[in-house]
């Protein structure tokens, strides 16, 4: 599970859900993530977030959040295992 350091606290994402010791940051990131998923259009990072072409959606969310909210990924976590029958 990726960990992102923001100015106010660290946040972790697992299964598309953010957690942090800072409840306001947790709420902000979860609401932002859901809004980005709902409004994603072609060419945006979240458009194909949960498609087979994206093997690590949590990292996609973490990278986009870090870019959007001036954060830094401090731990990339362990990506899902490679599935040999999946076309990436």
The first five atom37 places (N, CA, C, CB, O) and aatype in JSON, in Angstrom:
{
  "aatype": [20, 20, 20, 20, 20, 20, 20, 20, 20, 20, 20, 20, 20, 20, 20, 20, 20, 20, 20, 20, 20, 20, 20, 20, 20, 20, 20, 20, 20, 20, 20, 20, 20, 20, 20, 20, 20, 20, 20, 20, 20, 20, 20, 20, 20, 20, 20, 20, 20, 20, 20, 20, 20, 20, 20, 20, 20, 20, 20, 20, 20, 20, 20, 20, 20, 20, 20, 20, 20, 20, 20, 20, 20, 20, 20, 20, 20, 20, 20, 20, 20, 20, 20, 20, 20, 20, 20, 20],
  "atom_mask": [
    [1, 1, 1, 1, 1],
    [1, 1, 1, 1, 1],
    [1, 1, 1, 1, 1],
    [1, 1, 1, 1, 1],
    [1, 1, 1, 1, 1],
    [1, 1, 1, 1, 1],
    [1, 1, 1, 1, 1],
    [1, 1, 1, 1, 1],
    [1, 1, 1, 1, 1],
    [1, 1, 1, 1, 1],
    [1, 1, 1, 1, 1],
    [1, 1, 1, 1, 1],
    [1, 1, 1, 1, 1],
    [1, 1, 1, 1, 1],
    [1, 1, 1, 1, 1],
    [1, 1, 1, 1, 1],
    [1, 1, 1, 1, 1],
    [1, 1, 1, 1, 1],
    [1, 1, 1, 1, 1],
    [1, 1, 1, 1, 1],
    [1, 1, 1, 1, 1],
    [1, 1, 1, 1, 1],
    [1, 1, 1, 1, 1],
    [1, 1, 1, 1, 1],
    [1, 1, 1, 1, 1],
    [1, 1, 1, 1, 1],
    [1, 1, 1, 1, 1],
    [1, 1, 1, 1, 1],
    [1, 1, 1, 1, 1],
    [1, 1, 1, 1, 1],
    [1, 1, 1, 1, 1],
    [1, 1, 1, 1, 1],
    [1, 1, 1, 1, 1],
    [1, 1, 1, 1, 1],
    [1, 1, 1, 1, 1],
    [1, 1, 1, 1, 1],
    [1, 1, 1, 1, 1],
    [1, 1, 1, 1, 1],
    [1, 1, 1, 1, 1],
    [1, 1, 1, 1, 1],
    [1, 1, 1, 1, 1],
    [1, 1, 1, 1, 1],
    [1, 1, 1, 1, 1],
    [1, 1, 1, 1, 1],
    [1, 1, 1, 1, 1],
    [1, 1, 1, 1, 1],
    [1, 1, 1, 1, 1],
    [1, 1, 1, 1, 1],
    [1, 1, 1, 1, 1],
    [1, 1, 1, 1, 1],
    [1, 1, 1, 1, 1],
    [1, 1, 1, 1, 1],
    [1, 1, 1, 1, 1],
    [1, 1, 1, 1, 1],
    [1, 1, 1, 1, 1],
    [1, 1, 1, 1, 1],
    [1, 1, 1, 1, 1],
    [1, 1, 1, 1, 1],
    [1, 1, 1, 1, 1],
    [1, 1, 1, 1, 1],
    [1, 1, 1, 1, 1],
    [1, 1, 1, 1, 1],
    [1, 1, 1, 1, 1],
    [1, 1, 1, 1, 1],
    [1, 1, 1, 1, 1],
    [1, 1, 1, 1, 1],
    [1, 1, 1, 1, 1],
    [1, 1, 1, 1, 1],
    [1, 1, 1, 1, 1],
    [1, 1, 1, 1, 1],
    [1, 1, 1, 1, 1],
    [1, 1, 1, 1, 1],
    [1, 1, 1, 1, 1],
    [1, 1, 1, 1, 1],
    [1, 1, 1, 1, 1],
    [1, 1, 1, 1, 1],
    [1, 1, 1, 1, 1],
    [1, 1, 1, 1, 1],
    [1, 1, 1, 1, 1],
    [1, 1, 1, 1, 1],
    [1, 1, 1, 1, 1],
    [1, 1, 1, 1, 1],
    [1, 1, 1, 1, 1],
    [1, 1, 1, 1, 1],
    [1, 1, 1, 1, 1],
    [1, 1, 1, 1, 1],
    [1, 1, 1, 1, 1],
    [1, 1, 1, 1, 1]
  ],
  "atom_positions": [
    [[0.83, -1.17, 0.0], [0.0, 0.0, 0.0], [0.89, 1.24, 0.0], [-0.95, -0.01, 1.21], [1.74, 1.4, 0.88]],
    [[0.69, 2.12, -0.96], [1.5, 3.33, -1.06], [1.24, 4.3, 0.1], [1.22, 4.03, -2.38], [0.13, 4.41, 0.61]],
    [[2.31, 4.99, 0.49], [2.23, 6.01, 1.54], [2.67, 7.33, 0.93], [3.12, 5.64, 2.79], [3.71, 7.41, 0.27]],
    [[1.87, 8.37, 1.15], [2.19, 9.7, 0.62], [2.33, 10.66, 1.79], [1.09, 10.2, -0.38], [1.49, 10.71, 2.68]],
    [[3.43, 11.44, 1.77], [3.64, 12.46, 2.8], [3.12, 13.78, 2.27], [5.15, 12.57, 3.2], [3.61, 14.31, 1.27]],
    [[2.12, 14.31, 2.95], [1.6, 15.64, 2.65], [2.09, 16.59, 3.73], [0.03, 15.64, 2.56], [2.66, 16.13, 4.72]],
    [[1.9, 17.87, 3.56], [2.44, 18.83, 4.52], [1.89, 18.62, 5.93], [2.12, 20.24, 4.07], [2.61, 18.84, 6.91]],
    [[0.63, 18.2, 6.05], [0.04, 18.05, 7.38], [0.2, 16.65, 7.98], [-1.4, 18.4, 7.31], [0.19, 16.53, 9.2]],
    [[0.35, 15.6, 7.17], [0.45, 14.24, 7.7], [0.73, 13.26, 6.56], [-0.84, 13.84, 8.44], [0.67, 13.61, 5.38]],
    [[1.03, 12.03, 6.94], [1.16, 10.94, 5.97], [-0.21, 10.33, 5.75], [2.18, 9.87, 6.46], [-1.06, 10.34, 6.64]],
    [[-0.41, 9.8, 4.55], [-1.66, 9.11, 4.23], [-1.32, 7.84, 3.47], [-2.63, 10.03, 3.39], [-0.39, 7.81, 2.66]],
    [[-2.08, 6.79, 3.73], [-1.89, 5.5, 3.1], [-3.13, 5.16, 2.3], [-1.58, 4.39, 4.15], [-4.25, 5.45, 2.72]],
    [[-2.92, 4.55, 1.13], [-4.07, 4.13, 0.33], [-4.0, 2.63, 0.1], [-4.13, 4.89, -1.01], [-2.96, 2.08, -0.27]],
    [[-5.14, 1.98, 0.31], [-5.25, 0.54, 0.07], [-6.66, 0.26, -0.42], [-4.92, -0.29, 1.37], [-7.65, 0.63, 0.22]],
    [[-6.74, -0.4, -1.56], [-8.05, -0.71, -2.14], [-8.85, 0.53, -2.5], [-8.84, -1.55, -1.18], [-10.08, 0.5, -2.49]],
    [[-8.15, 1.61, -2.83], [-8.82, 2.85, -3.22], [-9.31, 3.69, -2.05], [-9.96, 2.53, -4.09], [-9.96, 4.71, -2.27]],
    [[-9.01, 3.29, -0.82], [-9.44, 4.01, 0.37], [-8.23, 4.57, 1.11], [-10.27, 3.08, 1.3], [-7.28, 3.86, 1.41]],
    [[-8.29, 5.86, 1.38], [-7.23, 6.55, 2.11], [-7.44, 6.43, 3.62], [-7.16, 8.02, 1.7], [-8.57, 6.43, 4.1]],
    [[-6.32, 6.34, 4.35], [-6.34, 6.42, 5.81], [-5.18, 7.29, 6.25], [-6.26, 5.0, 6.46], [-4.14, 7.34, 5.6]],
    [[-5.39, 7.99, 7.37], [-4.37, 8.88, 7.93], [-4.73, 9.16, 9.38], [-4.26, 10.2, 7.1], [-5.88, 9.01, 9.78]],
    [[-3.73, 9.57, 10.15], [-4.0, 10.0, 11.52], [-4.77, 11.31, 11.53], [-2.69, 10.16, 12.31], [-5.44, 11.64, 12.51]],
    [[-4.68, 12.07, 10.44], [-5.38, 13.34, 10.3], [-6.74, 13.07, 9.64], [-4.54, 14.38, 9.47], [-6.8, 12.81, 8.44]],
    [[-7.81, 13.13, 10.41], [-9.14, 12.8, 9.88], [-9.57, 13.74, 8.76], [-10.16, 12.86, 11.0], [-10.22, 13.3, 7.81]],
    [[-9.21, 15.01, 8.85], [-9.57, 15.95, 7.78], [-8.88, 15.58, 6.48], [-9.2, 17.39, 8.18], [-9.48, 15.65, 5.41]],
    [[-7.61, 15.19, 6.57], [-6.88, 14.78, 5.38], [-7.49, 13.51, 4.79], [-5.39, 14.54, 5.71], [-7.64, 13.4, 3.57]],
    [[-7.85, 12.57, 5.64], [-8.5, 11.34, 5.18], [-9.78, 11.66, 4.42], [-8.79, 10.4, 6.36], [-10.0, 11.15, 3.32]],
    [[-10.62, 12.49, 5.02], [-11.89, 12.86, 4.38], [-11.65, 13.57, 3.05], [-12.71, 13.74, 5.3], [-12.31, 13.27, 2.06]],
    [[-10.72, 14.51, 3.04], [-10.4, 15.27, 1.83], [-9.96, 14.33, 0.71], [-9.32, 16.31, 2.11], [-10.47, 14.41, -0.41]],
    [[-9.0, 13.45, 1.0], [-8.46, 12.57, -0.03], [-9.49, 11.56, -0.53], [-7.25, 11.83, 0.5], [-9.55, 11.29, -1.73]],
    [[-10.3, 11.01, 0.37], [-11.32, 10.06, -0.08], [-12.39, 10.73, -0.93], [-11.98, 9.38, 1.12], [-12.83, 10.17, -1.93]],
    [[-12.81, 11.92, -0.55], [-13.8, 12.65, -1.34], [-13.21, 13.05, -2.7], [-14.29, 13.91, -0.59], [-13.87, 12.91, -3.73]],
    [[-11.97, 13.53, -2.69], [-11.3, 13.92, -3.93], [-11.17, 12.71, -4.86], [-9.9, 14.51, -3.63], [-11.44, 12.82, -6.06]],
    [[-10.75, 11.56, -4.31], [-10.58, 10.35, -5.12], [-11.89, 9.94, -5.77], [-10.03, 9.2, -4.27], [-11.93, 9.66, -6.97]],
    [[-12.97, 9.89, -5.01], [-14.27, 9.5, -5.55], [-14.74, 10.48, -6.62], [-15.3, 9.41, -4.43], [-15.3, 10.08, -7.64]],
    [[-14.51, 11.77, -6.38], [-14.91, 12.78, -7.37], [-14.1, 12.62, -8.65], [-14.72, 14.2, -6.8], [-14.65, 12.71, -9.75]],
    [[-12.8, 12.37, -8.53], [-11.96, 12.19, -9.72], [-12.39, 10.95, -10.51], [-10.47, 12.08, -9.31], [-12.39, 10.97, -11.74]],
    [[-12.74, 9.89, -9.81], [-13.19, 8.68, -10.49], [-14.5, 8.94, -11.23], [-13.36, 7.52, -9.49], [-14.67, 8.52, -12.37]],
    [[-15.44, 9.62, -10.57], [-16.75, 9.89, -11.18], [-16.65, 10.8, -12.4], [-17.68, 10.52, -10.15], [-17.43, 10.66, -13.34]],
    [[-15.72, 11.73, -12.39], [-15.67, 12.73, -13.46], [-14.55, 12.51, -14.47], [-15.52, 14.08, -12.85], [-14.34, 13.35, -15.35]],
    [[-13.83, 11.4, -14.36], [-12.69, 11.15, -15.26], [-13.15, 11.04, -16.7], [-11.94, 9.88, -14.84], [-14.17, 10.42, -17.01]],
    [[-12.37, 11.64, -17.57], [-12.62, 11.55, -19.0], [-11.39, 10.96, -19.69], [-12.97, 12.95, -19.6], [-10.33, 10.82, -19.07]],
    [[-11.54, 10.61, -20.94], [-10.46, 9.99, -21.69], [-9.18, 10.82, -21.57], [-10.85, 9.83, -23.18], [-9.2, 12.04, -21.7]],
    [[-8.09, 10.13, -21.31], [-6.79, 10.79, -21.2], [-6.41, 11.16, -19.78], [-6.78, 12.01, -22.04], [-5.26, 11.52, -19.53]],
    [[-7.34, 11.09, -18.84], [-7.04, 11.41, -17.44], [-6.63, 10.13, -16.71], [-8.27, 12.07, -16.74], [-7.06, 9.04, -17.09]],
    [[-5.81, 10.25, -15.67], [-5.29, 9.06, -14.99], [-6.36, 8.12, -14.45], [-4.41, 9.49, -13.87], [-6.13, 6.91, -14.4]],
    [[-7.5, 8.63, -14.03], [-8.5, 7.77, -13.4], [-9.5, 7.19, -14.39], [-9.24, 8.54, -12.35], [-10.39, 6.43, -13.99]],
    [[-9.39, 7.52, -15.68], [-10.37, 7.05, -16.66], [-10.4, 5.53, -16.74], [-10.07, 7.64, -18.03], [-11.48, 4.93, -16.8]],
    [[-9.26, 4.9, -16.76], [-9.17, 3.44, -16.82], [-8.57, 2.88, -15.53], [-8.32, 3.0, -18.03], [-7.84, 1.89, -15.56]],
    [[-8.89, 3.51, -14.42], [-8.28, 3.18, -13.14], [-8.39, 1.71, -12.78], [-8.9, 4.01, -12.05], [-7.4, 1.09, -12.39]],
    [[-9.57, 1.14, -12.9], [-9.76, -0.25, -12.49], [-9.88, -1.21, -13.67], [-10.99, -0.36, -11.64], [-10.5, -2.26, -13.56]],
    [[-9.28, -0.83, -14.8], [-9.28, -1.73, -15.95], [-8.07, -2.66, -15.86], [-9.27, -0.91, -17.29], [-7.12, -2.38, -15.13]],
    [[-8.1, -3.75, -16.59], [-6.95, -4.65, -16.58], [-5.65, -4.0, -17.06], [-7.25, -5.85, -17.44], [-4.57, -4.51, -16.78]],
    [[-5.75, -2.88, -17.77], [-4.55, -2.22, -18.25], [-3.8, -1.46, -17.15], [-4.9, -1.27, -19.37], [-2.69, -0.98, -17.38]],
    [[-4.4, -1.35, -15.97], [-3.76, -0.67, -14.85], [-3.51, -1.69, -13.74], [-4.64, 0.52, -14.33], [-4.42, -1.99, -12.96]],
    [[-2.3, -2.24, -13.66], [-2.05, -3.3, -12.69], [-1.97, -2.85, -11.24], [-0.8, -3.98, -13.05], [-2.04, -3.69, -10.34]],
    [[-1.83, -1.54, -10.97], [-1.65, -1.07, -9.6], [-2.43, 0.24, -9.4], [-0.14, -0.86, -9.28], [-1.82, 1.31, -9.29]],
    [[-3.76, 0.17, -9.34], [-4.58, 1.38, -9.24], [-4.26, 2.24, -8.02], [-6.04, 1.01, -9.21], [-4.33, 3.46, -8.1]],
    [[-3.9, 1.62, -6.89], [-3.57, 2.42, -5.71], [-2.36, 3.33, -5.97], [-3.28, 1.51, -4.51], [-2.31, 4.46, -5.47]],
    [[-1.4, 2.85, -6.75], [-0.24, 3.69, -7.07], [-0.65, 4.82, -8.01], [0.88, 2.84, -7.7], [-0.14, 5.93, -7.89]],
    [[-1.54, 4.55, -8.93], [-2.04, 5.6, -9.82], [-2.71, 6.71, -9.01], [-3.03, 5.02, -10.85], [-2.47, 7.89, -9.25]],
    [[-3.55, 6.31, -8.05], [-4.22, 7.29, -7.19], [-3.2, 8.05, -6.36], [-5.25, 6.6, -6.28], [-3.27, 9.27, -6.26]],
    [[-2.24, 7.33, -5.77], [-1.22, 7.97, -4.92], [-0.39, 8.97, -5.71], [-0.3, 6.9, -4.28], [-0.13, 10.07, -5.24]],
    [[0.04, 8.59, -6.92], [0.84, 9.49, -7.75], [0.06, 10.75, -8.12], [1.32, 8.78, -9.01], [0.59, 11.86, -8.07]],
    [[-1.19, 10.57, -8.49], [-2.02, 11.7, -8.88], [-2.28, 12.61, -7.68], [-3.34, 11.22, -9.48], [-2.24, 13.83, -7.8]],
    [[-2.55, 12.02, -6.52], [-2.77, 12.81, -5.3], [-1.51, 13.58, -4.92], [-3.2, 11.9, -4.13], [-1.58, 14.75, -4.56]],
    [[-0.36, 12.93, -5.01], [0.9, 13.6, -4.68], [1.14, 14.78, -5.62], [2.08, 12.62, -4.76], [1.57, 15.85, -5.17]],
    [[0.87, 14.6, -6.89], [1.04, 15.7, -7.86], [0.04, 16.83, -7.6], [0.87, 15.17, -9.29], [0.39, 18.0, -7.69]],
    [[-1.19, 16.47, -7.27], [-2.26, 17.46, -7.08], [-2.11, 18.23, -5.78], [-3.6, 16.78, -7.11], [-2.34, 19.44, -5.75]],
    [[-1.73, 17.55, -4.71], [-1.73, 18.14, -3.37], [-0.32, 18.37, -2.81], [-2.51, 17.26, -2.43], [-0.15, 18.44, -1.6]],
    [[0.69, 18.47, -3.68], [2.08, 18.72, -3.25], [2.57, 17.7, -2.23], [2.21, 20.11, -2.67], [3.16, 18.06, -1.21]],
    [[2.32, 16.45, -2.51], [2.79, 15.39, -1.63], [3.99, 14.69, -2.23], [1.68, 14.38, -1.36], [4.43, 14.99, -3.34]],
    [[4.52, 13.73, -1.47], [5.66, 12.95, -1.93], [5.43, 11.5, -1.52], [7.01, 13.49, -1.35], [5.13, 11.22, -0.36]],
    [[5.57, 10.59, -2.47], [5.42, 9.18, -2.16], [6.66, 8.74, -1.39], [5.23, 8.32, -3.47], [7.78, 8.84, -1.89]],
    [[6.44, 8.25, -0.17], [7.56, 7.82, 0.67], [7.71, 6.31, 0.7], [7.39, 8.35, 2.08], [8.76, 5.8, 1.09]],
    [[6.67, 5.6, 0.31], [6.72, 4.13, 0.26], [5.77, 3.69, -0.84], [6.34, 3.49, 1.66], [4.57, 3.98, -0.79]],
    [[6.3, 2.99, -1.82], [5.46, 2.54, -2.94], [4.64, 1.3, -2.61], [6.32, 2.27, -4.15], [3.76, 0.93, -3.38]],
    [[4.93, 0.66, -1.5], [4.2, -0.55, -1.14], [4.57, -1.69, -2.06], [2.7, -0.31, -1.19], [5.51, -1.58, -2.86]],
    [[3.86, -2.77, -1.95], [4.1, -3.95, -2.77], [3.02, -4.03, -3.84], [4.12, -5.24, -1.91], [1.84, -4.16, -3.53]],
    [[3.42, -3.95, -5.1], [2.42, -4.02, -6.17], [1.77, -5.4, -6.22], [3.05, -3.69, -7.52], [2.35, -6.38, -5.75]],
    [[0.59, -5.49, -6.78], [-0.06, -6.8, -6.93], [0.81, -7.74, -7.76], [-1.46, -6.65, -7.57], [1.63, -7.3, -8.57]],
    [[0.62, -9.02, -7.54], [1.39, -10.0, -8.31], [1.04, -9.91, -9.79], [1.13, -11.41, -7.79], [-0.1, -9.62, -10.16]],
    [[2.04, -10.18, -10.62], [1.83, -10.21, -12.07], [0.93, -11.39, -12.41], [3.19, -10.31, -12.83], [1.15, -12.51, -11.95]],
    [[-0.08, -11.13, -13.21], [-0.98, -12.18, -13.66], [-0.63, -12.52, -15.1], [-2.49, -11.75, -13.52], [-0.84, -11.7, -16.0]],
    [[-0.11, -13.72, -15.34], [0.39, -14.05, -16.68], [-0.68, -14.07, -17.77], [1.06, -15.39, -16.64], [-0.35, -13.88, -18.94]],
    [[-1.93, -14.28, -17.41], [-2.99, -14.32, -18.43], [-3.61, -12.95, -18.69], [-4.08, -15.27, -18.0], [-4.5, -12.82, -19.52]],
    [[-3.14, -11.92, -17.99], [-3.7, -10.58, -18.16], [-2.88, -9.81, -19.2], [-3.73, -9.81, -16.79], [-1.66, -9.89, -19.23]],
    [[-3.58, -9.07, -20.02], [-2.93, -8.2, -21.0], [-2.82, -6.82, -20.37], [-3.72, -8.14, -22.38], [-3.83, -6.21, -20.03]],
    [[-1.6, -6.34, -20.21], [-1.36, -5.05, -19.56], [-1.17, -3.96, -20.59], [-0.14, -5.11, -18.65], [-0.96, -2.81, -20.23]]
  ]
}
